[in-house]
Amino acid sequence: MGVISLPEVPYGATALRPSWADLPEELRTAIGARLGSPVTWATTAGGGFTRGFAGVLDTVSGQRFFVKAASLAHERHLADWQYREVAITGALPETVPAARPRWSLTAAGCYATCLDAVDGAVPRLPWSPAELTAALDAWATAAAALATPPAELLAMDLPPLPHLLRTELSWWTEIAAGREPTPVLPPFAADRLDELAALERLAPDHCAGDGVIHGDLRLDNIMIDRTGRAWICDWTWCCRGAPFFDTATLLVTAHASGLDANRLFAAHPTGRDVPAQALDAVLAALAGYWLTRAESGPSSASPYIRGHQRWSGEMALHWLATRRGWPAP
């Protein structure tokens, strides 16, 4: 087992959200009416990095629902993301382990969505073997179901992952060319800019694919229910590409947990037969994105997002360094 590294703030405690009581009364009344039963208790979600309302609502009828809400005037981007998530989640194949949408409404200048509630929690770090296995199994099931996407998903014109890698995850290339400042790097990577940029430029070709992938498969987008089953949440950033990209993204936290991420990747259905250079290229692209975003200044999202981006970037870079044989990672 390798050295364990943990973020300063656990993933399950990164959110800074309004409570149910903070929402406009008109909105709470509209949601209660749509639920068909008065709300008796509301538990605000502790994970995630947006500031919109998200929480599980318990009702007099004994049912539970997961509800998100955002102001159309002040949080329009969140409302747009919720709208997109509802459309995508509703089109996922039945075998994909994801909560399904129930309804959406607009009231009090806010957009609200309701999904099935998952009775569980975000995994804790370091990963337990059982929870990590459940998460990887859930992604294997989802990736297999999405290898041949349903027509409804294809009609949404999801972006190709290679395009996203070239336009949004090519920071080492920009840095090496002097168009962007160099983020603070650990000593083992300080003189590796050219190598990182060269690896990053290989990622788009390796990540082409016709299937649909999650696109943002971080630990905080996984829920483990009371039976130990994993559910995949927040499908807003779906795209078309190679599923090993999401496997690598998720396993960055496995590497940080001191586990053998290389073995786990090679054993996963999406990682088998993937060239070593392809995984290296994705890790380079992820590290560059996270480390650059970490130094992009204050965010309107959670105050913990920059710290998590820096930690994630360092962990992706550390995993890459161990794979490339860089000295003293």
C-alpha positions in Angstrom: 0.0 0.0 0.0 1.3 3.5 -0.9 1.3 6.7 1.1 -2.2 8.0 1.9 -3.1 11.6 1.2 -6.4 13.2 2.2 -8.0 16.5 1.2 -8.2 19.0 4.1 -12.0 19.0 3.9 -13.8 15.6 3.3 -15.8 15.3 0.1 -19.0 14.9 2.1 -18.6 18.3 3.8 -17.6 20.6 1.0 -21.0 22.1 0.2 -22.2 25.6 1.4 -25.9 25.6 0.6 -29.1 27.3 1.7 -31.3 25.1 3.9 -34.9 24.2 3.2 -36.0 27.0 5.5 -33.9 29.5 3.5 -35.9 28.9 0.3 -38.8 31.3 -0.6 -42.0 30.2 1.1 -43.8 30.2 -2.3 -41.2 27.8 -3.6 -41.5 25.5 -0.6 -45.3 25.5 -0.9 -45.1 24.7 -4.6 -42.7 21.8 -4.0 -44.8 20.4 -1.2 -47.9 20.5 -3.4 -46.1 18.7 -6.2 -44.8 16.1 -3.7 -48.4 15.5 -2.7 -47.6 15.5 1.0 -46.2 18.1 3.4 -42.5 18.1 4.1 -41.7 17.0 7.6 -37.9 17.1 7.5 -35.2 18.2 5.1 -31.5 17.1 5.1 -29.2 19.4 3.1 -26.6 17.6 1.0 -23.1 18.1 2.5 -21.2 17.1 -0.7 -20.6 19.0 -3.9 -19.3 22.4 -4.8 -22.2 24.4 -6.0 -24.2 26.8 -3.8 -27.7 25.8 -5.0 -30.1 24.0 -2.7 -29.9 20.2 -2.8 -31.3 18.0 -0.2 -33.5 15.0 0.8 -37.1 15.8 1.7 -39.1 13.6 4.0 -42.9 13.8 3.8 -45.9 13.0 6.0 -46.6 10.1 3.6 -43.3 8.5 4.6 -41.7 9.0 1.2 -38.3 10.6 0.5 -37.3 12.7 -2.5 -34.1 14.4 -3.6 -34.7 18.0 -4.6 -32.5 20.7 -6.2 -33.4 24.3 -6.6 -31.6 27.4 -8.0 -32.6 31.1 -8.6 -33.2 31.9 -12.2 -32.0 35.4 -11.7 -28.9 34.8 -9.6 -27.9 31.2 -10.3 -29.1 30.7 -13.9 -26.1 28.5 -14.7 -27.2 26.1 -11.9 -30.7 26.0 -13.2 -29.4 25.3 -16.7 -27.3 22.5 -15.4 -30.3 21.0 -13.5 -32.4 21.2 -16.7 -29.7 19.4 -18.6 -29.2 16.8 -15.9 -33.0 16.0 -15.9 -33.0 15.5 -19.7 -29.9 13.3 -19.6 -30.8 11.2 -16.6 -34.3 10.6 -18.0 -32.8 9.2 -21.1 -30.3 6.8 -19.5 -30.8 3.1 -20.1 -32.6 1.3 -17.2 -29.5 -0.7 -16.2 -27.5 2.5 -15.4 -27.4 2.8 -11.6 -28.6 6.4 -11.4 -31.5 8.2 -9.6 -34.3 9.0 -12.1 -36.0 12.4 -12.4 -39.6 12.7 -11.3 -40.6 16.3 -12.1 -39.5 19.9 -12.5 -41.2 23.2 -11.7 -40.7 26.9 -11.7 -41.9 29.0 -8.8 -40.8 32.2 -6.9 -38.2 32.9 -9.6 -36.5 29.5 -9.0 -36.2 26.3 -11.0 -36.6 23.1 -8.9 -36.1 19.4 -9.9 -37.0 16.3 -8.1 -35.2 12.9 -8.4 -35.5 9.6 -6.6 -33.7 9.8 -3.3 -30.7 7.5 -2.7 -30.6 6.4 0.9 -26.9 6.6 1.3 -23.8 8.8 1.5 -20.7 9.9 -0.4 -17.8 7.5 0.1 -15.2 8.4 2.7 -11.5 8.6 2.1 -9.4 6.6 2.2 -11.6 4.3 0.1 -12.7 1.1 1.7 -12.2 -1.9 -0.6 -15.9 -2.7 -0.6 -17.1 0.8 -1.5 -14.5 1.2 -4.2 -15.4 -2.1 -5.7 -19.1 -1.1 -5.6 -18.3 2.2 -7.4 -16.1 0.6 -10.0 -18.8 -2.1 -10.6 -21.5 0.6 -11.0 -19.4 2.4 -13.6 -18.7 -0.9 -15.5 -22.4 -1.5 -15.6 -23.1 2.1 -16.8 -20.3 2.1 -19.4 -21.5 -1.2 -20.9 -25.1 0.1 -21.1 -23.9 3.4 -22.7 -21.5 1.8 -25.2 -24.4 1.8 -27.7 -26.3 5.0 -26.6 -30.1 5.1 -26.9 -31.4 7.4 -29.7 -32.8 9.9 -27.1 -29.3 10.5 -25.8 -27.7 10.8 -29.2 -30.3 13.4 -30.1 -28.9 15.7 -27.4 -25.8 16.3 -29.5 -23.4 15.5 -26.6 -19.9 17.0 -27.2 -17.1 14.7 -28.2 -14.5 14.2 -25.4 -11.6 14.8 -27.8 -13.0 18.3 -28.5 -13.3 19.0 -24.7 -9.7 17.8 -24.2 -8.4 20.1 -26.8 -10.4 23.2 -25.8 -10.7 22.8 -22.0 -8.0 20.4 -20.8 -4.9 21.5 -22.6 -3.4 23.7 -20.0 0.2 22.3 -20.1 0.4 23.2 -23.7 -0.7 26.8 -23.0 1.8 27.0 -20.1 4.7 25.5 -22.1 4.0 28.1 -24.8 4.1 30.9 -22.3 0.4 31.8 -22.7 -0.5 30.9 -19.2 1.3 31.1 -15.9 2.8 28.0 -14.4 0.9 26.8 -11.3 2.8 25.8 -8.2 4.2 22.4 -8.8 5.7 19.8 -6.5 9.5 19.5 -7.0 9.3 16.2 -8.9 7.3 17.9 -11.7 8.9 21.3 -11.8 11.1 20.5 -14.8 8.6 18.3 -16.7 6.5 21.0 -18.5 7.5 19.9 -22.0 6.9 16.2 -21.2 3.5 17.1 -19.6 2.5 19.1 -22.6 3.5 16.4 -25.0 1.5 13.8 -23.1 -1.5 16.1 -22.9 -1.6 16.5 -26.6 -1.9 12.7 -27.1 -5.1 12.5 -24.9 -7.7 13.5 -27.6 -6.7 10.8 -30.0 -6.7 8.2 -27.2 -10.1 9.3 -25.9 -12.2 9.1 -29.0 -15.2 6.9 -28.9 -18.8 6.5 -29.9 -20.2 5.6 -26.5 -21.5 8.1 -23.9 -19.5 8.6 -20.7 -20.3 10.5 -17.5 -17.5 13.0 -18.0 -17.1 14.0 -14.3 -16.8 10.8 -12.4 -15.3 12.1 -9.2 -15.8 10.5 -5.7 -18.4 13.1 -4.8 -20.6 12.0 -7.7 -20.9 8.5 -6.2 -23.4 7.5 -3.5 -23.2 4.2 -1.5 -26.6 3.1 -0.3 -27.4 1.1 2.9 -27.0 -2.2 1.0 -23.6 -1.3 -0.2 -24.6 -0.6 -3.8 -23.1 2.4 -5.6 -25.1 4.9 -7.5 -23.7 7.5 -10.0 -25.0 11.0 -9.6 -24.8 14.4 -11.5 -24.8 13.4 -15.2 -24.7 17.0 -16.3 -21.4 16.7 -18.2 -22.0 13.7 -20.3 -20.0 13.5 -23.5 -19.0 11.0 -26.3 -15.8 9.3 -25.8 -13.7 6.4 -24.3 -15.0 5.2 -21.0 -11.5 4.7 -19.5 -11.4 8.5 -19.0 -13.9 8.3 -16.3 -12.2 5.3 -14.7 -9.0 7.2 -14.5 -10.7 10.2 -13.0 -12.3 8.1 -10.3 -9.1 6.2 -9.5 -7.1 9.4 -8.8 -8.7 9.1 -5.3 -7.9 5.4 -5.1 -4.2 6.3 -5.7 -4.5 9.0 -3.0 -5.9 6.3 -0.7 -2.6 4.3 -1.0 -4.2 1.7 -3.3 -2.7 0.2 -6.4 -4.6 2.3 -8.9 -2.6 0.8 -11.8 -3.9 -2.7 -11.0 -7.4 -1.5 -10.4 -7.4 0.3 -13.8 -6.0 -2.7 -15.7 -8.6 -5.0 -14.1 -11.6 -2.8 -14.9 -13.6 -3.6 -18.1 -13.0 -0.1 -19.4 -9.3 -0.2 -18.7 -8.3 -3.5 -20.2 -6.1 -3.2 -23.3 -5.8 0.6 -22.9 -2.2 1.6 -23.8 -0.1 2.8 -20.9 0.5 6.0 -22.8 -3.3 6.7 -23.0 -3.7 6.6 -19.2 -0.6 8.8 -18.8 -2.0 11.3 -21.3 -5.3 11.5 -19.4 -3.6 11.9 -16.0 -1.5 14.7 -17.5 -4.6 16.5 -18.9 -6.5 16.1 -15.6 -3.6 17.3 -13.5 -3.1 20.4 -15.7 -6.8 21.3 -15.6 -7.1 20.9 -11.8 -3.9 22.6 -10.9 -4.6 25.6 -13.2 -8.2 25.9 -12.0 -6.9 25.9 -8.4 -5.0 29.1 -9.0 -7.7 30.9 -11.0 -8.8 33.1 -8.1 -11.9 33.2 -5.8 -14.9 31.2 -6.9 -18.6 31.8 -6.5 -19.0 28.1 -5.7 -18.0 26.4 -2.5 -15.0 28.1 -0.7 -13.4 24.6 -0.6 -13.3 24.0 -4.4 -9.9 25.5 -5.0 -8.3 23.4 -2.3 -9.9 20.3 -3.7 -8.8 21.1 -7.2 -5.2 21.6 -6.0 -5.3 18.3 -4.1 -6.8 16.4 -7.0 -4.2 17.9 -9.4 -1.4 16.9 -7.1 -2.7 13.4 -6.7 -3.1 12.9 -10.5 0.4 14.3 -11.0 1.8 12.0 -8.3 0.1 8.9 -9.9 1.6 9.9 -13.2 5.0 10.4 -11.7 5.0 6.9 -10.2 4.0 5.5 -13.6 6.7 7.5 -15.5 9.5 6.7 -13.0 10.2 10.3 -12.2 12.5 10.5 -9.2 11.3 11.0 -5.6 7.6 11.5 -6.2 
